[in-house]
Amino acid sequence: AEESGDDIVFGEEDKSGVVVGRSPGMQEVFKLIGIASQNRVNVLIDGETGTGKEAVARAIHNAGTIAEKPFVAVNCSSQVESFLERELFGHENAGFSGAEGKRDGKVSLASEGTLYLGEINGLSPHLQGKLLRLLEDNDFTPLGATLPQRATCRFIVASDAELGGEVAAGRFREDLYYRFRSVQ
């Protein structure tokens, strides 16, 4: 973080993780970015579409001890479930019809860095279950594989809907919600 007049800037301009502001609300955001960046906790960012959730996630990553490690972003609401599962977990040679070769998923590519999952409220119940298991065990199994792999990344997730309301409406798993609720 560096001060620039009355603004406080987190991140680097060339990594699109710049967050600038002066309002009391933004000062609270900067405080939370600082806390989250110094601890390897999983983080939930709530906010409407277009409010800069990914920029805040990048600022957390860039200000922390793992800034030199990968930052991998995935928008969960813009992809078909089967494609998203392959995208997140990767696949082996025969993981599904048409699979050619082995492909690492985003969880592997974010190794020791940060995996940002945008709009997790768009995840299907099936993928919510897989994400919960990943968070609980730090293990995942690529499609078509027989042995699990170890996940070494930190998770920052975002939602454009208030997840507590999504839980109450039965659209989001309560146990998964509580995995992220400690830091918001």
C-alpha positions as CSV (number, residue, x, y, z in Angstrom):
1,A,0.0,0.0,0.0
2,E,1.2,3.5,-0.7
3,E,-0.3,6.9,0.0
4,S,-1.0,9.3,-2.8
5,G,-2.4,12.6,-1.5
6,D,-5.6,11.6,0.2
7,D,-5.9,8.3,-1.6
8,I,-4.5,5.0,-0.5
9,V,-3.6,2.6,-3.3
10,F,-3.3,-1.1,-3.0
11,G,-1.8,-3.2,-5.8
12,E,0.3,-2.4,-8.9
13,E,-1.1,-0.6,-11.9
14,D,0.2,-3.2,-14.4
15,K,-1.6,-6.1,-12.6
16,S,-5.1,-4.5,-12.5
17,G,-5.3,-4.9,-8.8
18,V,-5.5,-1.2,-8.1
19,V,-8.0,-0.1,-5.5
20,V,-8.2,3.7,-4.8
21,G,-10.5,5.6,-2.5
22,R,-10.9,8.0,0.4
23,S,-14.3,7.4,1.8
24,P,-14.8,5.9,5.3
25,G,-16.2,2.8,3.6
26,M,-13.1,2.4,1.4
27,Q,-10.8,2.9,4.4
28,E,-12.6,-0.1,6.0
29,V,-12.0,-2.1,2.7
30,F,-8.3,-1.1,2.8
31,K,-8.1,-2.3,6.4
32,L,-9.6,-5.6,5.5
33,I,-7.3,-6.0,2.5
34,G,-4.4,-5.5,4.8
35,I,-5.6,-8.1,7.3
36,A,-6.5,-10.7,4.6
37,S,-3.2,-10.2,2.7
38,Q,-1.1,-11.0,5.8
39,N,-3.0,-14.2,6.6
40,R,-3.5,-17.2,4.4
41,V,-7.2,-17.4,5.1
42,N,-9.9,-18.0,2.5
43,V,-11.9,-14.9,1.8
44,L,-15.4,-14.1,0.6
45,I,-16.1,-10.8,-1.1
46,D,-19.8,-9.8,-1.5
47,G,-20.8,-7.0,-3.9
48,E,-22.9,-6.1,-6.8
49,T,-21.6,-6.7,-10.4
50,G,-19.1,-4.1,-11.4
51,T,-18.0,-3.1,-7.9
52,G,-14.4,-4.3,-8.2
53,K,-14.5,-7.6,-6.4
54,E,-11.7,-9.1,-8.6
55,A,-9.6,-5.9,-8.1
56,V,-9.9,-6.3,-4.3
57,A,-9.0,-10.0,-4.6
58,R,-5.9,-9.0,-6.7
59,A,-5.0,-6.4,-4.1
60,I,-5.2,-9.0,-1.3
61,H,-2.9,-11.3,-3.4
62,N,-0.5,-8.6,-4.4
63,A,-0.1,-7.1,-0.9
64,G,0.6,-10.5,0.7
65,T,3.5,-12.9,1.1
66,I,2.5,-14.9,-2.0
67,A,2.4,-12.0,-4.5
68,E,5.1,-13.6,-6.7
69,K,2.9,-16.8,-7.0
70,P,0.1,-17.2,-9.5
71,F,-3.2,-15.3,-9.3
72,V,-5.7,-17.4,-11.3
73,A,-9.3,-16.0,-11.9
74,V,-12.4,-18.0,-12.9
75,N,-15.9,-16.6,-13.4
76,C,-18.2,-19.4,-12.2
77,S,-21.4,-18.0,-13.5
78,S,-20.5,-17.6,-17.2
79,Q,-19.6,-21.3,-17.8
80,V,-21.6,-24.5,-18.4
81,E,-21.2,-26.9,-15.4
82,S,-19.4,-29.7,-17.2
83,F,-16.9,-27.2,-18.7
84,L,-16.4,-25.4,-15.4
85,E,-15.6,-28.7,-13.6
86,R,-13.0,-29.5,-16.2
87,E,-11.7,-25.9,-16.0
88,L,-11.3,-26.1,-12.2
89,F,-10.0,-29.6,-11.7
90,G,-8.4,-30.6,-15.1
91,H,-8.6,-34.0,-16.7
92,E,-6.6,-37.1,-17.6
93,N,-6.4,-38.6,-21.1
94,A,-9.8,-40.3,-20.9
95,G,-11.6,-38.1,-18.5
96,F,-14.6,-37.5,-20.7
97,S,-15.7,-37.9,-24.3
98,G,-13.3,-36.1,-26.6
99,A,-10.6,-35.6,-23.9
100,E,-7.2,-35.4,-25.6
101,G,-4.1,-35.5,-23.4
102,K,-3.8,-34.4,-19.8
103,R,-4.8,-30.9,-18.8
104,D,-4.1,-29.2,-15.5
105,G,-7.1,-27.3,-14.0
106,K,-7.1,-23.9,-12.5
107,V,-6.7,-25.4,-9.0
108,S,-3.3,-26.8,-10.0
109,L,-2.3,-23.7,-12.0
110,A,-2.8,-21.5,-8.9
111,S,-0.3,-23.7,-7.0
112,E,0.9,-21.9,-3.9
113,G,-0.8,-18.7,-5.1
114,T,-4.4,-17.6,-5.2
115,L,-7.5,-19.0,-6.9
116,Y,-10.2,-16.4,-7.3
117,L,-13.6,-17.8,-8.0
118,G,-16.0,-15.0,-9.1
119,E,-19.7,-15.2,-8.7
120,I,-19.8,-18.5,-6.8
121,N,-23.5,-18.1,-6.2
122,G,-23.8,-19.3,-9.8
123,L,-22.3,-22.7,-8.9
124,S,-24.5,-25.8,-9.3
125,P,-25.2,-27.9,-6.2
126,H,-22.9,-30.5,-7.6
127,L,-20.0,-28.1,-7.9
128,Q,-20.8,-26.6,-4.5
129,G,-20.3,-30.0,-3.1
130,K,-17.0,-30.5,-4.9
131,L,-15.7,-27.1,-3.8
132,L,-16.7,-27.9,-0.2
133,R,-14.7,-31.1,-0.3
134,L,-11.8,-29.3,-1.8
135,L,-11.8,-26.8,1.0
136,E,-12.2,-29.4,3.7
137,D,-9.6,-31.9,2.5
138,N,-7.3,-29.7,0.2
139,D,-7.6,-32.6,-2.2
140,F,-9.3,-32.9,-5.6
141,T,-9.4,-35.5,-8.4
142,P,-9.1,-34.5,-12.0
143,L,-11.8,-36.0,-14.3
144,G,-10.7,-39.4,-15.4
145,A,-8.0,-39.7,-12.7
146,T,-8.0,-42.3,-10.0
147,L,-5.7,-40.6,-7.4
148,P,-6.4,-37.3,-5.8
149,Q,-4.1,-34.3,-6.0
150,R,-3.2,-31.9,-3.3
151,A,-4.4,-28.3,-3.6
152,T,-1.9,-25.7,-2.4
153,C,-3.6,-22.5,-3.3
154,R,-5.5,-19.9,-1.3
155,F,-9.2,-19.3,-2.2
156,I,-10.7,-15.9,-2.6
157,V,-14.4,-16.1,-3.7
158,A,-16.9,-13.5,-4.7
159,S,-20.6,-13.3,-5.0
160,D,-22.9,-10.7,-6.6
161,A,-25.7,-12.0,-4.3
162,E,-25.6,-11.9,-0.5
163,L,-24.8,-15.5,0.2
164,G,-26.7,-15.6,3.5
165,G,-29.9,-14.9,1.6
166,E,-29.0,-17.5,-1.0
167,V,-28.5,-20.0,1.9
168,A,-31.9,-19.0,3.4
169,A,-33.5,-19.5,-0.1
170,G,-32.0,-23.0,-0.4
171,R,-29.8,-22.0,-3.4
172,F,-26.4,-22.2,-1.7
173,R,-25.0,-24.8,0.7
174,E,-24.9,-23.5,4.3
175,D,-21.7,-25.5,5.1
176,L,-19.9,-24.0,2.1
177,Y,-21.0,-20.5,3.1
178,Y,-19.6,-20.9,6.6
179,R,-16.2,-22.0,5.1
180,F,-15.9,-18.4,3.8
181,R,-17.8,-16.4,6.3
182,S,-15.0,-15.8,8.8
183,V,-13.4,-13.0,6.7
184,Q,-15.7,-10.8,4.6
